[in-house]
Amino acid sequence: MNFWIAIGVTAVGCYAVKLIGLLVPAGALERPLVKRLSALLPVALLAALTAQQTFADGRVLVLDAKAAGLAAAAVALLLRAPFLVIVAAAVVVTAGVRALTG
C-alpha cells in the first residue's frame, strides 16, 4: 500500500511543479538574472550528478577507473576534441584501468 501512496504523492508533486511553472508571470522570466541562471542551472546539475556518480560509493569517497575516465574526458575537452572523441577517450581509459586493476 505504501508503494501506491508514493506514486500518488509523486504524481501530485509533479503536477504541482508544472502548475507553479505555468503561474509564473512572463515578465519575471524575461529578467536578465533569471535568464542567466536558467542557462547555468542545467550545467551545474549535470556537473553535480557527474561528480556524485564518479567519486561516491554510498557514503564513501572513491578514486577508481571512473575517475581516470573522467580525467581523460577532461583532457580531451581541454584539447577541443569532438564530442564522440571525448566519450571514446573516457570509455577507453576507464576500460583500460579496469582491465589492469581487475
C-alpha positions as CSV (number, residue, x, y, z in Angstrom):
1,M,0.0,0.0,0.0
2,N,2.9,2.4,0.7
3,F,4.0,1.9,-2.8
4,W,0.8,3.4,-4.2
5,I,0.9,6.3,-1.7
6,A,4.4,7.1,-3.0
7,I,3.2,7.0,-6.6
8,G,0.3,9.3,-5.8
9,V,2.4,11.8,-3.9
10,T,4.9,11.8,-6.8
11,A,2.2,12.4,-9.3
12,V,0.6,15.2,-7.3
13,G,4.1,16.8,-6.7
14,C,4.9,16.7,-10.5
15,Y,1.6,18.3,-11.3
16,A,2.2,21.0,-8.7
17,V,5.6,21.8,-10.1
18,K,4.1,22.0,-13.6
19,L,1.3,24.3,-12.3
20,I,3.7,26.6,-10.4
21,G,5.8,26.9,-13.6
22,L,2.7,28.0,-15.6
23,L,1.7,30.5,-12.9
24,V,5.0,32.4,-13.1
25,P,4.4,35.8,-14.8
26,A,6.1,36.1,-18.2
27,G,7.7,39.4,-17.1
28,A,9.6,37.6,-14.3
29,L,11.1,35.2,-16.8
30,E,12.4,38.0,-19.0
31,R,14.7,39.4,-16.4
32,P,18.5,39.1,-17.2
33,L,19.3,37.4,-13.9
34,V,16.6,34.8,-14.4
35,K,17.8,34.1,-18.0
36,R,21.4,33.8,-16.9
37,L,20.5,31.4,-14.0
38,S,18.3,29.3,-16.2
39,A,21.1,28.9,-18.7
40,L,23.6,27.8,-16.0
41,L,21.3,25.6,-13.9
42,P,21.4,22.5,-16.2
43,V,25.2,22.7,-16.4
44,A,25.5,22.9,-12.6
45,L,23.1,20.0,-12.1
46,L,24.9,17.8,-14.6
47,A,28.3,18.6,-13.0
48,A,27.0,17.7,-9.6
49,L,25.5,14.4,-10.9
50,T,28.7,13.5,-12.7
51,A,30.8,14.2,-9.6
52,Q,28.5,12.2,-7.4
53,Q,28.4,9.2,-9.8
54,T,32.2,9.3,-10.3
55,F,33.6,9.8,-6.8
56,A,30.9,8.4,-4.4
57,D,30.1,4.9,-3.4
58,G,27.3,5.3,-0.9
59,R,28.9,7.4,1.9
60,V,32.5,6.7,0.8
61,L,34.7,8.7,-1.4
62,V,36.4,6.6,-4.1
63,L,39.0,7.1,-6.7
64,D,38.8,4.3,-9.3
65,A,38.5,3.7,-13.0
66,K,35.6,6.1,-13.4
67,A,37.8,8.9,-12.1
68,A,40.5,8.1,-14.6
69,G,37.9,8.1,-17.4
70,L,36.6,11.5,-16.3
71,A,40.1,12.8,-16.2
72,A,40.7,11.6,-19.8
73,A,37.4,13.2,-20.9
74,A,38.5,16.5,-19.2
75,V,41.8,16.4,-21.1
76,A,40.1,15.7,-24.4
77,L,37.7,18.5,-23.7
78,L,40.5,20.9,-23.0
79,L,42.1,19.9,-26.3
80,R,38.8,20.8,-28.0
81,A,38.2,17.3,-29.3
82,P,34.8,16.5,-30.9
83,F,32.2,15.1,-28.5
84,L,32.4,11.5,-29.8
85,V,36.2,11.6,-29.3
86,I,35.7,12.8,-25.7
87,V,33.3,10.0,-25.0
88,A,35.6,7.4,-26.7
89,A,38.6,8.6,-24.6
90,A,36.7,8.2,-21.4
91,V,35.4,4.8,-22.3
92,V,38.8,3.5,-23.4
93,V,40.7,4.8,-20.4
94,T,38.0,3.5,-18.0
95,A,38.1,0.1,-19.6
96,G,41.9,0.1,-19.6
97,V,42.1,0.9,-16.0
98,R,39.5,-1.7,-15.1
99,A,41.4,-4.3,-17.1
100,L,44.7,-3.5,-15.5
101,T,43.3,-3.4,-11.9
102,G,40.9,-6.3,-12.2
